[in-house]
Amino acid sequence: MAKKRYEYPNNPWKNVPTYNPPNYEKSRFNVVFDHHSHTIYSDGTLTVRQNVEWHKIMGYNALAITDHNNMRHRDDLLDIKEEYAQKGIIISSGFEWTTIRIHLNFLGISKWEERVPYKPKDEKIIEVIENVHAQGGIVVCNHIPWSIIEAKYKNHPSQEKLLEWGIDYIEIVNDDSLPENVFDHASHEFCLKNRGNIGMLTGTDMHDPYNLASGGVHGWTLLNLKQKTEENLIKELRKKDVTRVLFSQDPIFTP
């Protein structure tokens, strides 16, 4: 078990009402998804259960836990997955492939045992994308403005390169970026221009719910599933043209 960094109560939000995302049309979409979040198994402050409970009150009913360069959260997730499925909440295990050149989220995979390079070359990035796809998974490029402007990564691949390499999605909203970098306008326009070939997702990138760099949550990804299961979620995401995005200019803090 990972060591707790803070002794939060098991569910600090037990009596807090669920937030309704702005302009969310429940008649059109039944899934509100966050593909990007962290726990105590990397550099997050919440346990897996606390992570799920926070998402629940922030208006999400589907989420992926994507700890940096490991999937040690997976056992804890599997212990509670069915419990939350009975409540209509999809919990998925993912992996954030974290380097000093690019951050990629891998969704819909069951394990990742390859060593993560410090500064990967193009050929290595292409190789891992192909390996994720071979497992039936989805690859998302995370927070391009944060990587280039805040982390100052050099030689970050362009949107055109990402499309050429087979990236499935670009994260166009990242809530752990500075306010001016939360919404990726360039990638949003690129995804619209290349609709059907590359999709868009929003990510909270939540490490600590009380210390999001943007001041709160700005984005929610919407889908419509016939059956609310992780398998159907990943199946729909493979189509690359099934998501819709809600964006709030003002940050929504924990209610």
C-alpha positions in Angstrom: 0.0 0.0 0.0 1.1 3.5 -0.7 1.8 5.8 2.2 -0.9 8.5 2.8 0.5 12.1 2.5 -2.5 13.7 4.2 -5.0 12.2 6.6 -8.2 13.3 4.9 -11.4 11.7 6.2 -12.4 8.7 4.0 -15.0 10.8 2.3 -14.8 14.5 3.1 -17.7 15.2 0.7 -20.2 12.8 2.1 -22.9 15.4 2.7 -22.0 17.7 -0.2 -24.6 17.9 -3.0 -23.4 16.9 -6.5 -22.5 19.8 -8.8 -24.4 20.0 -12.1 -22.1 21.0 -15.0 -23.3 24.2 -16.8 -25.7 23.5 -19.7 -25.5 19.7 -19.3 -28.3 18.1 -21.2 -29.0 14.8 -19.5 -31.5 13.8 -22.2 -28.6 13.8 -24.8 -25.7 12.5 -22.8 -25.5 10.0 -19.9 -21.8 10.0 -19.2 -19.7 12.9 -17.8 -16.1 11.8 -18.1 -12.7 12.9 -16.8 -9.8 11.0 -18.4 -7.0 12.3 -16.2 -6.5 12.2 -12.4 -4.0 11.1 -9.8 -3.9 9.4 -6.4 -1.4 8.7 -3.6 0.1 6.0 -5.8 2.0 8.8 -7.6 2.0 12.5 -6.6 -1.7 12.9 -5.6 -3.0 13.4 -2.1 -6.2 11.3 -2.3 -6.8 7.6 -2.1 -8.5 5.9 -4.9 -11.9 6.0 -3.1 -11.5 9.6 -2.2 -10.6 10.4 -5.8 -13.8 8.8 -7.0 -15.9 10.6 -4.3 -14.5 13.9 -5.3 -15.3 13.3 -9.0 -18.8 12.3 -8.0 -19.6 15.6 -6.3 -17.9 17.6 -9.1 -20.5 16.2 -11.5 -18.6 13.3 -13.1 -20.0 9.7 -13.4 -17.0 8.3 -15.2 -13.3 8.8 -14.6 -9.9 7.4 -15.3 -7.1 7.2 -12.7 -3.9 7.8 -14.5 -1.0 7.9 -12.0 2.4 8.8 -13.3 4.4 5.9 -14.8 2.7 3.2 -12.7 -0.6 1.4 -12.2 -0.2 0.5 -8.6 -3.7 2.0 -7.9 -5.2 -0.9 -9.9 -5.8 -3.3 -6.9 -7.6 -0.6 -4.9 -9.6 0.4 -7.9 -10.7 -3.2 -8.6 -11.8 -3.5 -4.9 -14.4 -0.8 -5.3 -15.2 -0.9 -9.0 -18.3 -3.0 -8.8 -19.6 -1.0 -5.7 -19.5 2.2 -7.8 -20.8 0.5 -10.9 -24.0 -0.2 -8.9 -24.2 3.6 -8.3 -23.8 4.3 -12.0 -20.2 5.4 -11.9 -17.5 4.0 -14.2 -14.0 3.8 -12.8 -11.2 3.0 -15.3 -7.5 2.3 -14.6 -5.0 4.2 -16.8 -1.4 5.3 -17.0 0.2 8.6 -17.6 3.4 8.1 -19.6 5.4 11.0 -18.1 8.6 12.2 -19.7 10.3 15.6 -20.1 9.2 15.8 -23.7 5.6 14.8 -23.7 2.9 13.4 -21.3 0.6 10.8 -22.8 -2.4 9.1 -21.1 -3.1 5.5 -21.9 -6.7 4.5 -21.4 -8.2 1.0 -21.5 -5.1 -1.0 -20.8 -4.7 -3.5 -18.0 -0.9 -3.2 -17.5 2.2 -1.4 -18.6 5.6 -2.9 -17.8 7.9 -1.1 -20.2 10.4 1.3 -18.8 9.5 4.9 -19.4 12.4 6.9 -21.0 13.4 10.2 -19.7 13.5 12.0 -23.0 12.0 9.8 -25.8 12.8 10.2 -29.4 10.1 10.2 -32.1 10.6 6.5 -32.8 10.0 5.6 -29.2 6.8 7.7 -29.0 5.5 6.0 -32.1 6.4 2.6 -30.7 4.5 3.1 -27.4 1.4 4.5 -29.3 1.4 1.3 -31.4 1.8 -0.9 -28.3 -1.2 0.8 -26.5 -3.3 0.3 -29.7 -2.2 -3.3 -29.8 -3.7 -3.7 -26.3 -6.9 -2.1 -27.5 -6.2 1.1 -25.7 -6.6 4.8 -26.3 -3.7 7.4 -26.4 -4.3 11.0 -25.3 -1.8 13.8 -25.5 -2.0 15.8 -22.3 -1.8 19.5 -21.6 0.2 20.8 -24.5 0.2 24.5 -23.2 1.4 23.3 -19.8 4.2 21.2 -21.3 5.5 24.0 -23.6 4.9 27.1 -21.6 5.0 26.1 -18.0 7.3 23.0 -18.0 9.3 24.4 -20.9 9.7 21.1 -22.6 11.8 21.3 -25.7 10.9 19.6 -29.0 7.3 18.8 -28.0 5.6 17.2 -31.0 3.2 19.4 -33.0 -0.5 18.6 -33.4 0.2 17.6 -37.0 2.9 15.1 -35.8 0.5 13.7 -33.2 -2.1 13.1 -35.8 0.4 11.5 -38.1 1.6 9.2 -35.3 -1.9 7.9 -34.5 -2.7 9.8 -31.3 -6.5 9.3 -30.6 -7.2 12.5 -28.6 -5.8 15.8 -27.4 -6.6 17.1 -24.0 -8.0 20.6 -24.7 -8.8 21.5 -21.1 -6.4 20.9 -18.2 -7.3 22.1 -14.8 -3.9 21.8 -13.2 -2.5 24.5 -15.6 -2.3 28.2 -14.9 -5.6 29.9 -15.8 -4.3 31.3 -19.1 -3.2 27.8 -20.2 -6.3 25.8 -19.1 -8.0 25.9 -22.5 -5.9 24.9 -25.5 -7.4 27.0 -28.2 -4.9 25.8 -30.9 -5.6 22.1 -30.2 -9.3 22.8 -30.1 -9.3 24.3 -33.6 -7.0 21.5 -34.8 -9.4 18.8 -33.5 -12.4 20.5 -35.1 -10.5 20.7 -38.4 -9.5 17.0 -38.3 -12.8 15.8 -36.8 -13.2 12.0 -37.1 -9.4 11.5 -37.1 -8.5 12.9 -33.7 -10.8 13.8 -30.8 -10.8 16.1 -27.8 -11.1 15.4 -24.1 -11.1 17.5 -20.9 -9.0 16.5 -17.9 -9.0 17.7 -14.4 -5.4 16.4 -13.9 -6.4 16.4 -10.2 -3.5 15.8 -7.8 -5.1 17.7 -4.8 -8.7 18.9 -5.1 -7.9 22.0 -3.1 -4.8 23.0 -5.0 -5.7 22.9 -8.7 -3.4 25.4 -10.4 -6.3 26.9 -12.4 -8.4 27.5 -9.3 -10.9 24.7 -9.9 -12.6 22.6 -12.5 -13.4 24.1 -16.0 -14.2 21.1 -18.2 -16.4 18.1 -18.6 -16.4 15.5 -21.4 -19.8 14.2 -22.5 -20.7 10.9 -24.1 -23.7 8.8 -24.6 -23.5 5.0 -23.9 -26.2 2.4 -24.4 -24.7 0.6 -21.4 -22.6 2.4 -18.8 -19.5 0.1 -18.6 -15.8 0.7 -18.9 -15.8 -1.6 -22.0 -18.4 0.5 -23.7 -16.7 3.7 -22.8 -13.4 2.6 -24.4 -15.3 1.2 -27.4 -17.0 4.6 -28.0 -13.8 6.5 -27.5 -12.1 4.4 -30.2 -14.5 6.2 -32.7 -12.8 9.5 -32.0 -15.9 11.5 -32.8 -18.3 10.8 -29.9 -17.3 13.4 -27.3 -18.7 16.8 -26.6 -17.1 19.3 -24.3 -18.5 21.6 -21.7 -16.3 24.5 -20.6 -16.7 27.0 -17.8 -14.7 30.2 -18.1 -14.9 30.5 -14.3 -13.4 27.8 -12.2 -15.7 25.6 -10.2 -14.2 24.9 -6.8 -15.2 21.9 -4.6 -18.8 22.7 -3.6 
